[in-house]
Amino acid sequence: MAKVPKNTLILIVLLIVGSLLGSLLGILVKDIFPFLYSSQTIGFSPTTIDLAAITVTLGLIIKINIATVIGFFIALFIYTRL
């Protein structure tokens, strides 16, 4: 496995955590601020490949809302301040 600089790992972790916290915030305040919860789904639906001995399912779906983007940018801001 290639060695990844520590700063890159910190950035990835902060972006994931920021996006998750932003999504959680959007869910919690959707009754008060419904525009934060409006979302768009991006990705590939799951596809199954059956190779007799092995069955592989691949797919990636990301649900992005405005609160997720806000959390993403807050995490990016925190990273620049480290």
VOMIZA-943458 format. One record per residue (C-alpha): residue in one letter; x, y, z. Coordinates in steps of 0.05 Angstrom, whole numbers. Layout:
+-----+--------+--------+--------+
| res |     px |     py |     pz |
+-----+--------+--------+--------+
|   a |      X |      Y |      Z |
...
+-----+--------+--------+--------+
END
This chain:
+-----+--------+--------+--------+
| res |     px |     py |     pz |
+-----+--------+--------+--------+
|   m |      0 |      0 |      0 |
|   a |     27 |     68 |    -19 |
|   k |     46 |    114 |     38 |
|   v |     -4 |    172 |     44 |
|   p |     19 |    236 |     77 |
|   k |    -12 |    248 |    145 |
|   n |    -42 |    315 |    122 |
|   t |    -81 |    280 |     67 |
|   l |   -110 |    230 |    116 |
|   i |   -131 |    286 |    163 |
|   l |   -164 |    322 |    105 |
|   i |   -203 |    260 |     83 |
|   v |   -226 |    245 |    154 |
|   l |   -247 |    317 |    166 |
|   l |   -286 |    320 |    101 |
|   i |   -323 |    255 |    116 |
|   v |   -339 |    276 |    187 |
|   g |   -360 |    345 |    164 |
|   s |   -406 |    316 |    111 |
|   l |   -437 |    267 |    160 |
|   l |   -448 |    321 |    213 |
|   g |   -478 |    367 |    160 |
|   s |   -526 |    312 |    138 |
|   l |   -545 |    299 |    210 |
|   l |   -557 |    373 |    220 |
|   g |   -601 |    374 |    158 |
|   i |   -643 |    317 |    185 |
|   l |   -650 |    349 |    254 |
|   v |   -673 |    417 |    229 |
|   k |   -714 |    395 |    169 |
|   d |   -779 |    417 |    203 |
|   i |   -752 |    487 |    218 |
|   f |   -710 |    498 |    155 |
|   p |   -736 |    451 |    101 |
|   f |   -690 |    480 |     48 |
|   l |   -630 |    450 |     84 |
|   y |   -658 |    380 |     75 |
|   s |   -674 |    384 |      1 |
|   s |   -626 |    335 |    -31 |
|   q |   -600 |    307 |    -95 |
|   t |   -578 |    234 |   -106 |
|   i |   -515 |    222 |   -147 |
|   g |   -483 |    156 |   -165 |
|   f |   -489 |     88 |   -196 |
|   s |   -544 |     39 |   -176 |
|   p |   -519 |    -28 |   -151 |
|   t |   -498 |    -76 |   -206 |
|   t |   -488 |   -151 |   -194 |
|   i |   -438 |   -193 |   -232 |
|   d |   -447 |   -268 |   -223 |
|   l |   -384 |   -308 |   -240 |
|   a |   -408 |   -377 |   -217 |
|   a |   -358 |   -382 |   -159 |
|   i |   -363 |   -309 |   -138 |
|   t |   -419 |   -258 |   -140 |
|   v |   -397 |   -186 |   -138 |
|   t |   -443 |   -126 |   -126 |
|   l |   -416 |    -57 |   -141 |
|   g |   -450 |     10 |   -132 |
|   l |   -442 |     79 |   -103 |
|   i |   -498 |    127 |    -86 |
|   i |   -486 |    193 |    -52 |
|   k |   -544 |    235 |    -25 |
|   i |   -523 |    308 |    -20 |
|   n |   -563 |    362 |     13 |
|   i |   -548 |    435 |     27 |
|   a |   -530 |    420 |    100 |
|   t |   -480 |    368 |     76 |
|   v |   -446 |    419 |     32 |
|   i |   -443 |    468 |     91 |
|   g |   -411 |    415 |    135 |
|   f |   -362 |    399 |     79 |
|   f |   -339 |    471 |     74 |
|   i |   -335 |    479 |    150 |
|   a |   -289 |    418 |    152 |
|   l |   -247 |    447 |     96 |
|   f |   -242 |    512 |    134 |
|   i |   -220 |    475 |    197 |
|   y |   -168 |    438 |    157 |
|   t |   -138 |    502 |    131 |
|   r |   -132 |    528 |    203 |
|   l |    -93 |    467 |    228 |
+-----+--------+--------+--------+
END
